[in-house]
Amino acid sequence: HYYITNNLRPMGRFTASKYKNGSPKKLNKEETAFGIRISELCQNDPIACGVDKVVFTGEAASLGVLDVGEVGNVQARSLRGHSEFVRSLQFNPFNKDCLCTCAGDGMVKLWNTDSLTCSATINVSEQVHMTRFHPVAANLVLIADHTHLRLYDISTQKQLYSEERSCSTVSWSYDGSLACAASKSGEVSILDIRKRNAIATATLFDSGKDVNHEWLGVHKLVLAGYKNRDRVFQSVDMSNLSSVISTLRLGAGSGVPHVKYDHDTRMLFLYAKGDHGFTYCEVGNEGTIKENSKEHCNDVIKGITLAPKSTLNVMAGEVNRLMILHQTGISPTPFIVPRRSYIDFHADLFPETRGPVPGVGAEGWWNGKDGYRELISLDPSAKSHQSKESNGTETAKKIEEAAPVVPAAVVEENEKHKAVISNLTTGQSVLRNIEGLLAHRDLHYHGLKNVQTVFPQESNGFQIGRKYGVHHMVGSGGRLGVIDLADPGQNNTPQLEIVNVGSPTVFEWDPFCGDEVLAVGGDCATINLWKINDMNSTTLLGNLKGHNSKLSMLCYHPGVAGLLAACDTTGTLILWDSHKQTKLKTYDMGGESGCNAMCWDSLDGYVIYLAQKSGKIIALNCRTDSKKVVDIKSEIKNARMGATRDVLVVTVHGHGNSRTLYSLRLCREEEEFTLLASHSLGIGTSLYTPLLDLDLNMACCVARGEASVMPFELRKEPPYILPLAVHNGIGTQYACAQANKSSCDVMSVEVMKLYKLCKDSVQFITMLVPRLRKEYFQDDIFTTKMDFSSAIMTAGDWSSGSQYHVKSVDPCPEGVKRMSEVEVVKKGNQQSKIQQEHLKFKSHEAQRDELFNSFAEQIQKEAGPLEQDMMEGCEDDEWSD
């Protein structure tokens, strides 16, 4: 329970406040943003709200981006660049599109939230806990890392200040003249950065957790930390930090306490992560804290931030808006002060607030000049914002002098990553709006029993062919379970099992045996060839023996019948003709380091790629027995790789649980085998596996134990790696496999079909690109297709050096018009012929009238003229009087 203890003198008493009756507006679920996924390790500031965007910490060291006001079941855009979980994020007060983030990887990054690109990176080589923009001067960022406190001018890429000080949280005073730094030991310091002087220091808390704080103007602060295992909020004066003005105790708990303060209204919001509510308080003139109400939330609070004043609905009495981050959603909670009428603007509720123009430039402030930001009115009817200057000090005379500048270059880059900078920047992709569609439950496979969810790291855990799927099974012996893809729904019969001698580590379907032959390698150094007769029986075709240790990789050639590459843990690579069960070639590829990833070049045919644990990527030409090597300068715990039409894709699980996607130029005669780019996939214990579309140069990355599918487009030219829209699935996936591309419906713009292995079921997911005119073939997406429907040659012909050539086929169905053939008529509003044809269609009423008139004319023709039509009329004068 909350309770307040005030060390107050008489002058600390409260007067009546116009905000005391303010209360949050309760929202329906439809008025919130839900369907998001956030990081389990929420750090200091897991959410930030700008004028146009809301950003939160997502899964796998990524950031989620939403538009302000975006509600319902949302699909957040992603920002990726850090290799560890993001600890703090803040918008630039002078640039609504500039976001600053920091993480435990030692990187401080500046993002453009409009273009969703990374603009600059500052490498401080230490774990960064928090960053704070200067509230008055432009381009200044205060950085608190594990060992130092630093001040950077991002416009000149210069470090202005550095002090050896261990602090986890920092904040600026209202005028920006002083800073507060607090460490996990409970020590709080007031610093004059320009004079390099600590004005006051005191140990106020006794826990090893973060101490959070906010300035209450220029001289007072409110602090949040632990005392005697209780979570405590207290206000202090910088002149005597040990003398507490007010104290509020939250009680024992593991959630770190936080504070949010609004300088304009003096409204204070106190909360702790993991709680189901927050407390609304007000701050008196002497720094006293008065509790007004306790508010309950239905979901656990992960973080709170205040929305900018320019986004408030002032004509509805909204004095503040709390953006509350929950595990799966964001609640934009308006704080309303009740009034009898909201027809007029209530100026007493909305004092002038600081505008978006900085008061001084970075150089001017560092040289001793104090600036003050101009104040603007929130009255919507005001024709122009009137500025007010405090203490007679002039604001910046020129906006250009202090305008925020975001550098395009990296401030300081680690030597290890200089050659490989993730290119997240420019370029548009026709696949950018790709989305995953979970199929109907009737198309899933339910009732699977004894599915093994923990399997060897060499195995992908699940493989899909044209007819069957196979996965590891729990139990003694090397058991594999078989799924009939033609029979979805509830499984009520015992599952077909393949029992091997020893534990299977890797398995692969033969692409040219009707997907009925499965090669299984295990810890007994033998490859078993199994034929699936039907869902009741199997036949062991033979064994391939020649390895000296456990099999770590199997890979069938996509265009050569029966050509199987197998590698063991010692790095011995053997090329087999699995149809004749004979050995073709043997290579020593690993030595002591060994290899842990392998794939064929589908277009070249004679080149095979391998990834060594030492960080070297090897291109082996099996025709000339020559090798080319690229060093990615990173040790590899585990890896997966695959080759598209244009690039080689490698996903790496490195030391420190970092996960990275690498793109390399393929080793071909006309091109040099080089590293193009890398992209961080965040921190995690499981490796990402790339599922590739060879023709579209697309990779969908999936990881065991996660629910999302992260698609990328890979290019030979910048931008080399282009992140696409992430699909957030339902339920944890233990493995994911890709169906044969021939099963995709191009007229529905399906680009990939995935099968996700869960604990007792297999889910079916379709990756498609939304298009309006699906009656036309989308030839901007589907260009030409490499034809692997039949083998190009046999393994014997390949071994003898025969010419390898892949045929390309047109994926456009016969008789279907291409989208590029639809002419656009530059006439009027440039309507296409399709649109003009639609305009010719008549409404239901017009069609009904036309049918009725046609029916009446037909009756008249068949009946002939009426009798009265044949009569002659009388003379006109007979009607006269």
N, C-alpha and C positions, 0 to 999 in steps of 0.2 A: 504494500500500500504506500501511496505517496503521503508525505507529511512535510510541513515546512517549519524550519527553525530560523528565526530572524534575529540577528544581532543588530537591532535597530535603535537609533536615537530618535527623538521626536520628529526631526526633520525628515525621517524616512517614511512617514506615513503616506498612505495613498490618498489621492483625490479621486473623485468620480471620473470614470473613463468612458468614452463613447464607444470603445471596443469591447467592453466587458461582456456584452451580450452576444458577441459574435460566436457563431457556431458553424460547423462544417455541414454542407449539404449532402445528404445521403443519396448515393447514386445507385441506379440499377446496373446490372451486369452489362447491359447493352450500351451504357454510357461510359464504360471503361474499356481499356485496351487489354484483351486477353489472348491467350494462345502463344505467348512468347516463352522462351526458355532462357533462364539466367544462370550465371555461374554459381556453383555451390559455395565457392570461396569468395563471398562478397567482402571487399576491403573497405577503405575509408569512405569513398564516394562512389557507390555503385550506380548512381543515376545523376544526370545533369539535364537541365531544361534550358533551351535557348528560345529565341524569338520564333523560329520556324521549326526546330527539330527537338526531339527528345532522344537522348542517348543513354543506354544502359549497358552494363557488363553482361555479355552473352556467354555461351558455352565455348569451351576450348580457347580461352584467351582472346575471344573476339568481342566486338561491340555490336549491339543492335541499335538500329536507327529507325525512328518513327517520326511522322509529321505531327506537329502540335495540333491537337484536335482529332487525331486519327483514333477511332474507337471501334469496338466490335472484335471479331476474330481476325486479328491483324497478321500480316506477313512482314516481319521486320527485315530491313536491309542490313547487310553485314559489313563491318570494317574489320580487316584482319591485318596485323603487322607485328604485334607483340608475340614473343615466344613463351611468355609466362602470363599468369593472370593479371589483369589490369587492376591497379590498386586505387587510382584516383582519376577523376575526369572533371574538367571545368571548361565552360565556354568563355571566350575572350569577351570582356564587357564592351569592347570597342569594335568588335567584328563579329556579327551574329553567325557567321559561317565558320569561324575558327574554333576548333576544339583542341584542348591540350590533354594528353593522357600520359600516364607513367605506369611502369610495371616492374616486377622483380627481375626482369632481364637487363636492367641498367639503361633502358631506353626511355627517353621522353619524346613523344611524337606529337606533331601538329597536323591536324586533319582539316580538310575542307568538307564540311558536312553537306554542302550543296552538290558537289561533284563526287562525293564519297571517295576521296583520294587522300593519300598521305603527302603533305607538303614538305615536311622537314623532319629530321631525326637528330636528337641530341644524345650522344652516348656519354654517360657519366661513369660507366664501368662499375657501378655499385647498384645494389638494390634500391630503387627509388620508391619512397613511401607516399609522397604527396607533392603536388605542384600548386602554386597560387599565382594568378595574374595580379599585377599591381592595380589597386582600385582607382588610381588617379592618373598615373603615368602610362603612356603607351609602350608596348613592346617589352615590358619587363616581366620576367617569370621567376618566382622564387622556388627553388627545388630543394627538397629535403630527402637526402639519400641515407644509406646506412651509416656513413661515417662523416659526411660533410653537409653543410648548408651552403647553397650556391645561388647566385643571382645572375641571370643571363639576359642580355639584350638580343632578342631574336632578330632585330632589324640589321644589326651589324655582325651577328654570329659571334659575339664576344662574351666571355665570362667576366663580369664586372667584380664579382665578390665571391670569395670562397673561404670558409672557416671550418676547421675541424670540430664538428659538433654532431653528436649522435641524437637525432630527433626524428620522430615519426609523424608529427603533425605540425603545421605552420599556419599562420593567419596574419593578415595585415590589419592595422587600425583603420578607422573610417577615412581618415585623411591620407593614409599611406605613409606617414612619417615614421611609424614604428612597426615592428613585427613581433609576434609571439611564437616561440618554439617550445615544444614539449616532447619529452622522451618517454619511453615505456617505463623507465624507473620512477616516474612521477615528478621529475624535475621540470619546472616551468620557468622560462627566461623571457624577459622583455629586452628586445634588441634594437639598437639604432644602427641600421645596416650601413648607412653612409659614414658614420663615425667609427664603425667597427667596434662598437662598445656594447656591453651588456649592462643595461640600466638597473635591472633587478633580477634576482634569481632566488627561487625557493622550491623546496620539495614539498608538494601539497598532497600527493597521493602515494599509495604504497603497493601498487600492483604492477605486474609485468605486462599490462595491456595498454593500449593507446589511451592518451589523454586528449580529448577533443575540446575545442574552445572556439569562441566567437567574441569579437570586440563589441562592447556596448558603447559605441562612440569612439572617443579618443583616449580616455584614461581608464576605463573600467572594462572588465572581461567577465564572461561566464565560462566556467570550466566544467568538464564532465569526466569523471574517472572513478577509481575504486578506492575505498577506505574501509579497512577491516572487513573485507569481502562484500561490503555494501556498495552499490552504485550510487554515486553522489553527484549532484549538480550544485555548484556554488558560485556566487559572484564575488569578485575581489576588485580592489583598486590597485593600479600598478605601482603607486607610491608605497604601498605596504601589502605585499602579496600574502603575507601570513595572516593578515586581519581579514576575516571573512565577513562579508556584508549579509548575505543570505545563503541558506543551505536547504536543499531539497533532497531527500533520500528516497531512492527507488527500491531498496531492498536487495537481497542477494540474487544473483543470476549470472549466467554466462555471457549474455548479450552485452556488447560494448555500448555504453551510453553515448548519445549524440545530441547536439544542439543546433537549431536553426533560428536565426534572428533577423527580423525586418527592422531596419533603422528608421524607416519612415513612420511606421505605426507603433514601434516598440513592442511588437508582438513576438513572443518567444515560444518555440515549440520544442519540447523535450521528448525523447524517445530512446529506446534501446533496441538493437537488432535482435530479432527473434521473439519480440513481444507482440501482443495483439492490440496494442493501443498506444496513444501518445497523450501528452499533457499540454494544454494550452495555457500559457502564462502571459503576464505583462510585466514590464520592467519600469520601476519608478525612477524619479529624478536622481536618486542617490544610489542607484543600482540594486534596489530591493526587488525581489521577485514575488509577484502575487499570482497564485494559482487561480485560474478562472474555471476550468473544466477539464475533465478526463474524457477522452474520446476512444471508443472501441472500434476495432477493425475486425472484420470477419476472417481475414487471412493474416499470416505472419508478416510483419514488416521487415523488409530487407534493406530499405533505405528511403530517405525523404529528401526532396529538394524543393526550393521555392521557385515558382514560375516568374519570369520577368514581368514587371508592372505593365508593360505595353500589351501583354496578352490578356489582362483581366477584363471582365465584363463590368466596368465601373457603373453602368446604368442599372445594374441589378444589385448594387451594394456589395459586390465582391471585392473585398479589401486584400485578400491573399488567396493564393491557390497552391495547395500542397500536392506535389507529384509523388505519390506513394508507390514504391516498388514492392511487389509481392513476388512469390516464387514463379507464378505463371501469368502475371498481369501487372498493369499500371493503372492506378486509380487517380485521376485528376480531381482532387477534392477541393471545391471552392469554399472559402470561409466568408460567410455572409453576415453583415451587420443589419439587423432588421430595421426598417423604416416604414412609416405609414404609406409613403408613396415613393415610387422610383421614376417618376416622370422627369424630374429635374436632376441635374448633377449635384451631388452632395459634396461640396468642396471641403467641408469640415472632416469628412472621412478620408479624403485623398489629398494629403499635402503634396506639394511639389516634390518630385523625385529626381534623382540624378539621370542626366541624359547620356546618349551614346558617344559624346565627344570627349576625348581625354583632356585633362586640364594642363598637361605639360608633356613634353617629349621625354624619352628615356635619358638622353644625354643631359638635358636641362635638369631633370630631377637628380641625377647622379652628381651633378656639379653643385647641388645645394638649393635649387629653386623648388619652392613648394607651389603646387598648383591646386586648383579647385574646379571640379566639374560643374558645368552649368546645370541649373535645375530647370525642369520642364513640367508643364501642367498635364494632368491626365484628363482634363475636360475635353470630351470629344468635339464639342462645338467651338473650341478655340481655333481661330483661323491660323494662328501661328504660335509656336511655343515661345514664351517669354523667358528669358534667362535671368537668373539672380546670382550675384556674386557675393561670396561670403568673405568677411574680414577685409574687404576692400582690395583683395588680390585679384588681378586680372586672370581671366581664363586664357587659354591658348589663342593667340591672334590668328593663327592659320591652322586649319585642320590638317593641311598637308604636312606641317611640321611634326605633328604627333600622331599622324595616321598610322594604324597598325600595319606593319609589313611582315608578311610571311615569306621567309626565304625559300627559294626553290632548291637549293643545294643542301646537302647534309652538313650540319655544323661540325660534327666530329664523328667519324665512322671507324668502327673496329676494323683492323687490318684483315681479320679473318673473313669479313663480309664485304670487303671493298669490291671484289670482283663479282659479287652476286648481290644485287639489290633488288628486292622484290618490286616488280613493276605493277602497281595496282591502279595506274593512273588513267590514261586516256583510252579512247577507243570504244566503239559500240559493237555489240555482238547481236547477231540475229537470234541467239539463244539466251539473251540476257533475262528474259521473262519466263524462263523454263520453270515448270512447277511439277511437283510430284502428286499423283492422284492415287490414293489408296483404293483398291478395287473393292467391290462388294464382298461381304463376308462369305457369300456362296462360292466365290472364286478362290478363297483361301483353303489351306489344308489344315484341318483341325484333328485333335485327338492323337497326336504323335506321342509315343511313349519312349522313355529312356533316352531322350535327346541329351547328348553330352554338351554342356556349355563351356567347359574348360578343356582345351585341346592343345597339342604341341604348337609352339610359336611358329614352326615351319609351315603349318597347315593354315589354309584359309577357312577350314571348318565346314564348307558347304560348296558343292559344285552342281551346276545345272547343265544338262544337255538338251537335245531336242525332245527326248521322250521321258527321261528320268532325272531325278535329283538324288544326291547322296550326301550323307552327313555322318559325323561320328556318333556312336551310341555308348551309353554307360554300360559297364559290365566287364567281366574278365575276358581276356582275349582281344584280338583286333577286330571288333565288330563295327560294321558300317551299315546304316539303314538306308533303304531305297524308297523313293517316293515316285509314284506314277503321276506325271504331270497332267495326264488326260483325265484324271479322276479326282477333282477337287471336292471339298466339302468335309464332312465328318468321316474319320477313318474308324471303322468298326471291326476291321479284320487285322490279324497279326501282321506286322510290317515285315517285308522281305529283308533278310539280313545277309551280309557278306562277311564271313568269318575268315580272318587271315591268321597266319602264323606270326606271332609278335604283334606289337602295337603299330598301327598305320600312322605315318606322319604326314604323308602327302598323297593325293590322288588326283587323277586327271582323266577326262573323257577323250576317247579317240574320235576326232571330228569326222573321219571318213569311214566309219563302220556303223553308220546309222545311229551313232551315239548309244550303242548297245555294249561297247567294250570299254572297260574301265581299267586303267593302270594304277596300281596301288603300291607305293613304296613305304617301307617301314624301318624299324630299328634292327631288323635282321639282315640288312644290306641286300635285300632281294626285292625285285619288282614283280608283282603278281599281275597277270592279265586275266581279267574276269569278263565273261560274256553274260549279259542279262537275257535269259531266254524269254521270260515273262515275269509276272509278279509272284510266281510260285517257285521258280528254280533259277539257278545260276550254274555256269560251267567254268572251271579253271582252264584257260587255254594254254598256260605255260608260265615259266619263271625266267626272268632275265637276271643272271648272276654274273658279277664281275666287280662289284663295289666292295670296299673294305670296311665301310662304316655305315652309320645310319643315313638313309636317304633324306636330303633336306629340300630338294627341288625336283619337280617333274614339269616338262613343258613340251607338248606336241607342237610340231610345225603346223602353222595354219594353212599351208598350201601344198605340202608334200605328204603323200599318204604313208603312214606308218613311221615317220621320222620322229623319234622321241629323244629329247635331251634330258639326261638325268645327272644330278650332281649330289655328292655326299658331303658330309661335314668336314672332310679333309680337303675339299676343293677339287676332287677328281671328277672331271666331266666326261661322260661317256655318251656318244651318239649311237642310238640303237635303231635298227629296222625291226619294229615291234611286230610287223606282219610275218616276217621270216624268222624273227627272234634271233637276230645276228647282230654282232657288234660292228659298227662302222669306223668310228674314230675315238681316240682317247686323248684328253688334255689334262694337264695339271694346272689348275686355275687359282688355287687358293693358298697352297703351302700351309703355314701354321695359322694364318688369319682366317682362311675359309671364306666361303661365299654364302650369301643369304637371300639373293634375288636373281632372277634370270628371265629372259624373254627373247623371242625371235623378232627380227625385222621382217614384217609381212611383205613389204614391197621389194626389198632387196633379195631376200630368200637365203642368202649364204652367210649373213651376219647374225651373231647371237651376242646379247649383252648380259653382263654379269656385274653384280655389286659385291665388292669385298668389304669385310668388316673394318678394314683400315680406312675406308672412305674413298676408295678408288673405284671408278666405273670403267669397265673393260669392254671394248668392242672387239670381238674375235671374228675374223673372216675365215670361215671354215674351208673356203676354196683355196686361199693362199696361205692359210695358217698364220696370218699376221695379226698383230694386236695394236690397238690404240687405247690410250689410257687418259682419263680425265679425273683429277683429284678434286673432290668437293670440299676438302679440308674439314671434314667432320667424321668422327668415329661413328660407326653404325652398329647399334645393338640388333636391329632388325630392319628389314626393308622389303618393299614390293616394287615391281617395275612393269612397264608395258610400253610398246611402241605404237604410235598412231601413224597416220600418213606422213606427217611432217616432223614430229618431235618425239623424243624419248622422255617418258614420265617416270620419275622415281620418288616414292614416298619413303621417308627415313624416320625411324624412331631412334633418337640419339641419347646420349647420356644426359642426365637431368630430366629425363622424360620429355624432352623437347621433340616435337613432331614437325617435319618440314617437307614441303613439296618442291622437287627440283625439276627443271625443264632443261633438256640438252638437245643440241642439234644432232641429228642422226648422222652416223658414220657412212657417208656415201662418197662416190668418186668426185662429184662436183662440189661437195660441201665438206667443211672441216668439222671434226668431232669436237665440239666445245660446249661449255656450260653457258646457258642463256640467262636463267633467272632462278630465284628461289622464292618460296612463299611460306610463311610460318602458318602451321596448322594448330598452334597452341601447345599446351602442356597436357599430357595424359599418360596413362599406363598402358594403353593399347595402341597398336599401330594402325594407321589409315591404309586401306587397300584401294588402289585406283581401279575402277571398272571403266573400260575404255570403249569409245566409239571411234573406229579407225578413220572413217571418212569425215566425220565432223570435227575431229581433233578435240574431242571432249572427254573429260575424265570426271567420274562421279566418285568421290572419296567417302568411304564408309569405315567405321571403326567398331570393334567389338565393345559391347557395354554402353553404347550411345544410341541415340534414336534418330539423329539427323543424317541427311545425305548432302554433301557439299560438292556441287558441280563446278567445274572450271573449264574454260576454253583455253587451249594451248596454241600458241602461234610461233611462227619462225621470225616474225618481225614484231617490234614493240607495239603494244604491250604484250610481252611474252606469256604472261599468266593473267587471265581475266576471270575474276570470281563472278559466278552467276548466282541467281536466287537460291538460297538454301531451303531444302525441304525438311521440315521438322515432323518426323514420323510419330506414330503412336506405339508405345511399348519399346522395351529394350531389345536391340538386335544383338544376337551372339555371332552371327555371320550373315553375309549378304552375297548373293550370286547374281550373275547377269545372264539373261536368256539370249539365245541366238538372235541376231539382228533381223533375220528373215521373218521372224514372228511379229515385227513391228508394223503397224498400219500407217503408211506414209500419208494417207488421206486424212487421218485423224491427227497428223503431225506428231506421231509418237517417235521419239528418238531413242528410247531405251526402256527395257522392261527388267525389273528387279524382283528377286525373291528374297525375302528377309526371314531368316531363321530365328524363331523365338523359342521360348522354353518348351512349349508343347504344340506349336503350330508354325506354319509358314505363311507369311503375308505376301500378297502380290501387289506391286507398286508399278505404275506406269509414269515415266517421265515424258512430258509432252510440252510443246510450245504453243501457247494460246494464239489462235488466229481466227479472224472473222469469216473469211471466205474459204471455207474448207472444201468447197466443191471444185476448187482449182488446186493443181499440184503446186506446192510451195517450193519452187525451184531455187529460191535464194537460200534455203536451208539444205535441201537434198540436191546436190549437184551430180556427181557421179559416184558410183559404188564399186568397190573392189569385189570381184566375183570369186568367192571361195566356196560356192555351192558344190563344186566337185574338185578333186585333186588336180593340181597343175602337172605333177609328175609323181613317180614312185620314189621311194627312198633309194633304190638302186640307181635310178637315173640321176638323182641329185648327187649321190656319192661319186658318180663318174664325171661330174662337172657339166651336165647338160644345161642349156640355156633356160633360165628361170624368168618367166614373164607373167605378170598378173593382168588379166583382162579387166577392163572397166565396163560396167553395164549402166544403162540408164534406169534409175529407179522409178521413173514416171510410168504409171499404169497406162495401158493402151487405151486410146480414145479419150483421155482426160486432157483438158486444156491447161497450159502452164500459166502461172500467175504473171510471169514476165510478158506473156502475149496479150494480156488485157490492156488495151490501149487507153490512154488517158486523153480526153478531149479538152483542150484548153479553150473553153467556151463558157462564158458566164462565171459561175463559181467552180469551174474546172471539174464538172461531174464526169465520171467515167461512163463508158457505154453501159456498164452493168447497172449503174445508178439510173441512167436514162430509161433502161428497160423496165426497171422497177416502177418508174413514174408512170409507165403506160398501164400498169395494172389498175383495174377499177375497184372501187369499194364494193362491199356487199350490197349496198342499196342501189348503186348504179347497175350492178349485174342483175339484180332482181327486176328493176324497171325495164332493162333491155330484154330480158327473157319474157316478161309479160307482154311487151309490145310486139315481140316477134311471134308469140303464141296467138295474139289477137289478129295479126295480119294473116297468119296461116289459116285460121278459121274462116276469115272473110274470103280468102281465095277459094277455099273448098266449098263454101255455101253459095257463092255467087252473090249477085246484087239482091237487095231486099225489094219486096213488092212496092213499098212506098217510094223507093228510089226511082221506079219506072213511071210513076204518076206525074202528070203535068199539073202544074200549079195554076191558080186562077190569075186573072189580070189584076194589075195593081189598083185600077180604079174601082174594082168591086169591093175593096176594103174601105173606101172613102165614105164619108157621110153624105 
